[in-house]
């Protein structure tokens, strides 16, 4: 019995609850039925055909999704707010249980055909989100929608990656002219209250303008609402990934002036860095639009640095030519020595190494009956040392006196030179064997006759002349070798000074170009 009573109360409660719900939904159901009765969504909702219908249009920028510089397309996520008056959607709330607002599917009533004129994607309607329209009892209709637009935007890459872009989004009715539909803006500024900041672009300004345009197809005016989006690129990514490698590669190329010329890697380093710069330039050109009106700032910078690296490689070839110019045995001109060794070394604070002056320097060349003979001119230092040796010989050098007595036909200056050559080459004084023979020779001379003495003297003079010629040839060869080494070192020093000078010049040019690019980027597109 108790179970039946409880079941009865539960059934009565459910019936009462369902009755209340049905009665509440009944008002809205009846309202919608009455509103949609004889309603045609193909007809513009105005009292008369000649009346102007006011449509208020508003846009809220939610996100800048992408800026495609190559295809010049701006992709944005926008929230649209459109409102108008529909006289067929009015009712008295008292007759419908106090219902003042209802929601209807957006495709069940008339909608204005406002589209994006500079649309770059015909499938934009597929990316739009529209649920219901809000209808007020006074006939005010509000349509809220979210659309991802791909709009055409003229990209100015003159200051890339320090550029600013001004893109526009033009909204207007496609079929209704200004006499049938009056398009008005919600405010003079765009709504960015719900904007999601971009990691690549900084939104500087979003403003709106209302324009009236005449098109070639029609005589009637067409009002439009144009939203202007001013954005500035955040350049940090491009500075560290494109400009910094370019600067470092350029500095590495300039350090090629410090590479020794004998290593054979100076030109190789320049060519390698040139290829690296070309690869980076290709990466930049792939992301830029193929425009001939404006050259990207980073492209211009890459082009100038490539020119700098090319110039440094060419100058490296020049310095290598100067470095190996001493192989021909021709001394540098006097003005080259004066400029490089007298002026540039002081300016560049360089210290160079030179070979000391040789004892004998070639003076003239004579062609004798048995070959070529080079007359040597003693240097100042050599003449000073020879004078000292003559003084020592006068004080008790027996071998020198003996040699002077045995060979009286030699000139005193030549004899002094012969003594010097003999002593420096381990000659008469330093050889005990030769000294012994010389003493025996003196004994034989004293015991021989006058005729034998003359014959022996002639033979001995011939031997000494041959020895003298051999020693002189060796001395000439050594002096000539020293002279060539000195000339070679002079040309190498000239190449070293030119290397250091070119390094300084190219460093200044590189720093100037980099600073010029950075300063020009700070001025902005408006100067």
CORMOMO-V542791 format. One record per pair of residues at least 24 apart in sequence whose ideal C-beta (glycine too) atoms are under 6 Angstrom apart, sorted by sequence separation. I is the first residue (numbers start at 1). J is the second residue. D is the distance in Angstrom with one decimal. If there is no record, write none. Layout:
i=[I I]
j=[J J]
d=[D D]
This chain:
i=[106 249 57 124 185 205 204 390 56 105 106 249 203 204 249 55 103 104 121 277 399 120 201 202 386 399 104 120 120 202 277 102 116 118 118 200 101 274 273 100 190 47 183 185 45 179 45 183 45 177 178 270 93 178 177 178 89 91 270 73 39 90 267 89 172 266 418 421 87 118 172 86 117 35 85 170 171 86 116 117 250 170 253 55 84 114 168 169 254 83 114 115 246 253 261 113 168 256 82 113 113 167 261 81 166 31 45 80 165 79 31 41 164 27 41 78 27 163 28 77 78 27 161 76 162 161 75 73 74 161 74 72 72 69 74 374 360 358 358 55 57 53 54 55 56 58 61 52 56 60 61 157 355 62 63 60 61 64 155 355 158 160 64 157 160 161 159 160 157 352 61 348 344 340 329 331 340 332 326 326 332 326 325 57 59 323 322 323 322 319 319 319 315 312 308 304 301 72 70 69 257 257 257 254 250 162 164 159 159]
j=[130 273 82 149 210 230 230 416 83 132 133 276 231 232 277 84 132 133 150 306 428 150 231 232 416 429 135 151 152 234 309 135 149 151 152 234 136 309 309 137 227 87 223 225 86 220 87 225 88 220 221 313 137 222 222 223 135 137 316 120 88 139 316 139 222 316 468 471 139 170 224 139 170 89 139 224 225 141 171 172 305 226 309 112 141 171 226 227 312 142 173 174 305 312 320 173 228 316 143 174 175 229 323 144 230 96 110 145 231 146 99 109 232 96 110 147 97 233 99 148 149 99 233 149 235 235 150 150 151 238 153 153 155 155 167 476 479 479 482 181 183 181 182 183 184 186 190 182 186 191 192 288 486 194 196 194 195 198 289 489 294 296 201 294 297 298 297 298 296 493 206 500 497 494 484 487 497 490 487 488 494 491 491 225 227 492 494 495 495 495 498 499 502 506 510 513 517 289 289 289 499 502 503 506 510 521 525 521 525]
d=[4.7 5.2 5.6 5.9 5.4 4.3 4.6 5.8 4.5 6.0 5.1 5.2 5.6 5.5 5.9 4.6 4.1 5.5 3.9 4.9 5.8 4.7 4.5 4.9 5.1 4.8 5.8 6.0 4.5 6.0 5.9 5.1 5.7 5.2 4.7 5.8 5.8 5.1 5.5 4.8 5.6 5.7 4.5 5.2 3.9 5.9 5.9 5.9 5.7 3.6 4.1 3.2 5.2 6.0 5.8 5.0 5.2 5.4 5.6 4.9 5.8 4.3 5.7 4.9 5.7 4.7 6.0 4.6 5.5 5.4 3.6 5.1 4.3 5.9 5.3 5.4 4.8 5.1 6.0 5.9 4.9 4.8 4.5 5.0 5.7 5.5 5.5 4.6 6.0 4.9 5.5 5.5 5.6 5.5 5.6 5.6 5.2 5.9 4.6 5.0 5.7 4.7 4.1 5.9 5.5 4.4 5.3 4.8 5.3 5.3 5.7 5.3 4.7 4.8 4.7 5.6 3.3 5.4 5.4 5.3 5.8 5.5 5.8 5.3 5.2 4.3 5.1 5.3 5.1 3.6 4.2 5.8 4.8 4.9 4.8 4.9 5.0 5.4 4.5 5.8 5.9 5.3 4.9 5.5 5.1 3.4 5.9 5.1 5.8 3.7 5.6 5.6 4.5 5.5 4.5 5.9 5.5 4.7 5.9 5.8 4.0 4.2 5.4 5.9 5.7 5.9 5.0 5.6 4.6 4.7 5.7 5.1 5.1 5.1 5.2 4.9 4.5 5.4 5.0 3.4 5.7 3.5 4.8 5.1 5.5 5.6 5.7 3.8 4.1 4.9 5.3 5.1 4.9 5.4 5.9 5.1 4.9 5.9 5.3 5.8 4.6 5.8 4.0 5.1 5.4 3.3 5.3 5.8 5.9]
